[in-house]
Amino acid sequence: MKTLQLRYFASIREAIGSGSEAYGTDAATVAELRDALLARGEPYASCLARGRAVRTAVNQVLREEGAELATGDEVAFFPPVTGG
């Protein structure tokens, strides 16, 4: 099992009620991690649902769902952001 530092931003942080947490998991990829979080039920299930646009960064670099995870990684979840 690996320990990850999870960070949540914007509307995801508001829904979960926390900006970060340490999380122990056997997930090998970002996709597996997201599935594990969805399995936790609400509020994770609604704000990280597969139909929702969610961006993921691993160690502050935007990554796709197939990105591999290692112990100690920081994984951030946030909604797409637009600006002007």
C-alpha positions as CSV (number, residue, x, y, z in Angstrom):
1,M,0.0,0.0,0.0
2,K,1.2,3.5,-0.8
3,T,0.4,6.7,0.9
4,L,-0.5,9.7,-1.3
5,Q,-1.2,13.3,-0.4
6,L,-4.5,14.3,-2.0
7,R,-5.4,17.9,-2.6
8,Y,-8.8,19.3,-3.7
9,F,-9.4,22.7,-5.2
10,A,-12.4,25.0,-5.9
11,S,-15.8,23.4,-6.1
12,I,-14.3,19.9,-5.3
13,R,-12.8,21.2,-2.1
14,E,-16.1,22.8,-1.1
15,A,-18.0,19.6,-1.8
16,I,-15.6,17.4,0.2
17,G,-15.2,19.9,3.0
18,S,-11.4,19.6,3.1
19,G,-8.5,20.9,1.0
20,S,-6.3,17.9,1.6
21,E,-5.8,14.5,3.1
22,A,-3.3,11.7,3.4
23,Y,-4.7,8.6,1.7
24,G,-3.5,5.0,1.7
25,T,-4.2,3.0,-1.4
26,D,-3.2,0.2,-3.7
27,A,-4.2,2.2,-6.8
28,A,-1.5,2.0,-9.4
29,T,-2.8,4.8,-11.7
30,V,-4.8,8.0,-11.4
31,A,-7.9,6.2,-12.9
32,E,-7.7,3.5,-10.2
33,L,-7.3,6.2,-7.5
34,R,-10.4,8.1,-8.8
35,D,-12.4,4.8,-8.8
36,A,-11.3,4.1,-5.2
37,L,-12.4,7.6,-4.2
38,L,-15.7,7.2,-6.0
39,A,-16.3,4.0,-4.1
40,R,-16.1,6.0,-0.8
41,G,-19.6,7.3,-1.6
42,E,-20.7,10.9,-1.1
43,P,-19.4,13.5,-1.4
44,Y,-16.7,12.0,-3.5
45,A,-19.1,10.1,-5.8
46,S,-20.8,13.3,-7.0
47,C,-17.9,15.7,-7.3
48,L,-15.5,13.2,-8.9
49,A,-18.1,11.3,-11.0
50,R,-17.0,10.0,-14.4
51,G,-19.4,12.3,-16.2
52,R,-17.9,15.4,-14.6
53,A,-14.9,17.3,-16.0
54,V,-12.1,16.9,-13.5
55,R,-8.5,17.8,-14.0
56,T,-5.7,15.9,-12.2
57,A,-2.2,16.9,-11.4
58,V,0.5,14.5,-10.0
59,N,3.3,16.4,-8.3
60,Q,2.1,19.6,-9.8
61,V,2.1,18.4,-13.4
62,L,-1.2,17.9,-15.3
63,R,-1.6,14.1,-16.0
64,E,-4.0,11.8,-17.7
65,E,-5.8,9.0,-16.0
66,G,-3.3,6.4,-17.1
67,A,-0.5,8.1,-15.1
68,E,1.2,5.8,-12.6
69,L,1.4,6.7,-8.9
70,A,4.2,6.2,-6.4
71,T,4.3,6.4,-2.6
72,G,4.5,10.0,-1.5
73,D,3.0,11.5,-4.7
74,E,0.8,14.6,-4.4
75,V,-2.4,14.2,-6.4
76,A,-4.6,17.2,-7.0
77,F,-8.1,17.2,-8.3
78,F,-9.7,20.4,-9.6
79,P,-12.4,21.5,-12.1
80,P,-11.3,23.0,-15.4
81,V,-10.6,26.7,-15.0
82,T,-11.1,29.5,-17.5
83,G,-9.9,33.0,-17.1
84,G,-9.7,36.2,-18.9
